[in-house]
Amino acid sequence: MKDMDTRILTTGEMQAEIIRLKKENDVCILAHAYQSHDIWEIADYVGDSFGLSLKAEAAAQDTVVMCGVRFMAETVKILAPHKRVILPNPESTCPMAEQYGKEEARKLKEMYPDHKIVAYINTTAELKTETDVVVTSSSALKILKNMKEEDIIFLPDPNLGGWISKKLPEKNIKVFEGGCPVHMGISAENVVATKESHPEALLLVHPECREEVISGADFVGSTTEIIDFAKESDNEEFIIGTETSIVDHLKFACPEKKFFPLFKGTICSDMKNTCLADIYGALLGTCGEEIVLEPQVIEAARRPIERMIELG
């Protein structure tokens, strides 16, 4: 038999090596919910982007490997600037996060000087520096409701912004072109067809979906909220209207229940860029990218996140 260093590792062997290396090198591994299950199994924490950032800030380890996309690794660095943050696959970006930069935000401020800019956490560190408040999909409704200001520019997702606007008619929320390409691909036709195929299933969707999809849902919530709802519900069948990896994870968590994707094409290729071998390489020092942000960017981008925490 060939030595471990020269033969191809099995999935289980690579997982064991990753766990060994992270313990030896005192590394914390974070995995976003959209990562594959083999990555979930070697992570110290699994969750949404902001929740993982808080875990990183509190973790005892000085090095963090963020298995997700670039804006998530940047958020970790913003909240834990003293730590070394590694993105295992540098090509893992987020198309929605890159739709608006700080220059676009400045132009919008000039056009609407009386409005406050609220940015979804799915944005770059640079955009956050021009933002008044940052929100997550689970906190957005509460945060905007608690804001005393009525005139708001919401970036970059018009679907999430539009959903909040319907819930808070007292607010004047301006949204613009953009959104998550993955969730934008789900249509009302998908809702009709999948409900016909699974009439007993509850439809759970993410607010990044279009209004025509949200209107047919039994529950609307963040990725973590969808997972929790499905686990806690007495219902036995669910249609999942978000990234299809959540269907796989729920099948592991609740084997006695049935889960179906609302649309089989709801796959985030950027999330799928990161594989187990990338994490292994990052721990060996052969791949990955350390996230470096200028101190003034960290300071300015942290302020709207702290404002979110203040608002609830």
N, C-alpha and C positions, 0 to 999 in steps of 0.2 A: 504493500500500500504506500502511496506517495505521502510525503510529509504534508502537514497542514498548510505550510507556507507555499507549496508548489501546486497542490491540487485545487480543484474548484470546490469551494465550500457549499454545503447545502444551506437552505434557509435557516434551519435550526442551529447549525454550527456558526453561521455568521451572526445570528442573534446572540448566541452565547459569547462570541468574541466581543461584540459590541458592549454587552453587559459587563464583561470582564474589564475592557478598556475604560469604560466610563467610571467604574469604581476605582481603578488604579490611578486614573488621571484626575479624579474628582470633578467630573463633568455632569451637568444636568441636561437631560434631553427632553425637549418639549415637542409635542406633536399636535398639529391642528387636527380637528375632527375629520377633515377631508383627506387625511393621509390614509394609506392602505393599512389593513389590520396587522400585517407583519411589523409595521413601524409602531403602531399602537402598543404592541406587546413589549417593545424594548424602551418605551418612553417612561420618564418619571411622572409626567403629567400630560393629560390629553384634554383639549377643550377648545374654546374660541380664542381669537387673537388677543383680546384684552385680558381675559382670564389667565391666559398663559403668561402674559407680560407681568401680571401681578405675582404669579408663582415664581417667575424668574427673579423678580425684585426681592422676594422673601427667601429664596433658596440659599443654602449655605455655600454652594459651589461658586467659584469665581469664573468658571467658564460655562457658557450655555450654548447648546446646539439647538437651533430653532428649525424644526422640520415643518416648513410651510412655504410662504412666499416672502419676497423682500420687505414689503411694508411691515409685515409681522416681526421680522428680525429687527427692523428699525425701531419699532415700538418698544421691543424689549430693551434695546440700547438706550432709548429715551428715558425709560423708567429705571434702568439699572446701568447708568453710564460708567460705573466703576468696573463692570464686568466685561469679559471678553465674549463677544457674541459671534457665533459662526452660522452662516447659511450654507448647508451642505451642498446645494446645487445653485450656483450663482445665476443660472438661467431661469430660476423659478421666480417669475414676476407676476404682477396682477394687472391685467389690462384696464380694469376699472380704476385702480389706484393711480394709473398714469394718465388718465383722461384730463385731469386738471393739475396745473402746477401753480407756483406762487405768483407768476406773472398774470395768469388768467384770474386768480383771486384778487389781485390788486386792481385789475380792470373792472371787475364786478363791484368792488368797493367804490370805485370812482363813479360807476353808473348808478349805484344804489347806496349813497353815503349814509342813509339812515338805517340801513339793514345790518344785522349781525350775521356773520358767516358761521354756519354750523357745518362741520365736516364729519362725515362717516369715518370711522377709524380706518376703513379700507382706503387710505390715502397715503401719499408719500410724506416723509418727515418735512420736506420743503414746504408742501402745502399747509401742513399743520402750523408752521410758523406764521402764517397769515390768517389763522382761524381764531375765532372767539371761543368756540366750544367744540369739543370732539364728542361723538356719541357712538355707541355700538348698536347693533340691531335689536338687542334685548333692552337697552336703556333709552333708546331714542325718544320713544313716546313720553316717558316720564320726564326726561331731561327738558325737552321742549315745552312740556306743560309747566314745568317749574320755572322756566325762564320768564322774567318780567317783560322782556321785549316781545313785541308782536310781529315786527317785520324781520323776516329771516330769509337768508339765502342758504339753501341746502345743497351741499355737494358731496359726492358726484352722482349719486344714484337717484334718478327721478322717480323710480318705482317706490323705494323706501320713503322718499320725501313725500310722494303723492299719497301713500298709505297713511302717513302721519297727519298730513293735511286734512284728510277726511275725518280722522279721529279728533282733530283739534281745529274746528272751523273758526274759532276765535283768533287763530293765528294767520298772518299773511305770509305764506311760505312760497318762495319762488324756487322752482326747479328748472333744470336745463338738460340739454341732451347728454346722454351718457348711460351708465348702468352696467351691470354684470352681463357679459355676453353669454355666459352659461345659463343663467336664470332667464335672460331675455328670450332664449330659444324655446321656452315652454309656452304652449299656446292654449287657447280655450278649447281647440279641437282635441288636444291631448287630455284635457279634463273630462270632456264628454266621453271620449273613447275608453279611457281607463276606468271611469266610474261605471260604464256599461259592462265592462269586463269583470269588475269587482264591486258589485252593488252593495255589499256588506261592509266595505272598507271605509274608514274615515280618511279624508284628504287633509294632509298636513303640509303646509307650504311656507316657504321663506318669504319675508316681505320684499326681497329683491326681485320677486316675480312680478310680471305685469298685472295690472288691475283686473283684467279679464280672467286671470288665473286665481288671484286672491279672492275675488267675489264668489268663487265656487268652493272655497275651502271650508272645512270644519274647524280648522285651527290654523292661526298664522303666528309664527314665532321664529326666533333665531335658531341656529343649528342645535345648540344645547337645549333650548326649550322644546324643540321637536323631539329630540331623543328622550327627554324626561317625560313628555306627554305620552309618547308611545309606550314607554316602560310602565307608567303608572295607570294608564287607561285600562278599563275592564274589557274594552273592545279587543277582538282577536285579529282583525285585519286592518292594514293601513296602506295608503298610497302616499309615497314620500315625494314632495315637490321641492327638492333641493339636490345638491350634488349626490350622485348615485352611490358613492361610497358609504353614505349614511344607511342605505338599505342593507349593505353587507354587515355593517357594524351592529345594526339592530337585530339582524338574524343571529349573530353570535350572542348578543345580550338576552334575547327573548326567543329561544328556539321553539317555544310553544305557540308563537304568534306568526302571522304571515305578513310579509312586507313586499310592496311592489313599487317600482319607480314610476313616477308620473310620466316621465319621458326618458327613454333609454339613452338619449343623446346628451343628458345633463351631466357631462363629464368635464371637470376642470383639468385640462392638459397641463397647466402650469403647476398645479398641486402634484400631478402624477409625474412631473419631472424628477422629483425626489424619490429615490429608491433606497433600499436597505444598504446597497453597496456604497452609495454616496455618504451615508452616515458613518459607515465603517471607514471609508477613506478620510472623512473629516477627523475622526478620532486618531487615525494613523498619521494625519498631517499631509496626506497626499492629494487631497482635494478640498473644496469648500472655499468660502471667502469670509474673512473677518469683516464685520460691519463697523465702519469708522464714520463718525459724524462729528462735525465741528462743535465745540462747546457752546457757541452761540446758537447753533441750530437746535441742540438738545434743550437748552434753556427755553428758547422761544416755543418749541414744539411741545414741551412739557406743560406749559401754562394752560392751554385749552383742555388738556387731559385732566389736570387738577381741577379746572373749573367744572368739568363733568362730574367729578367725584363730589365736589361741593354741592352740586345741584341734585345729587341723589343717586 
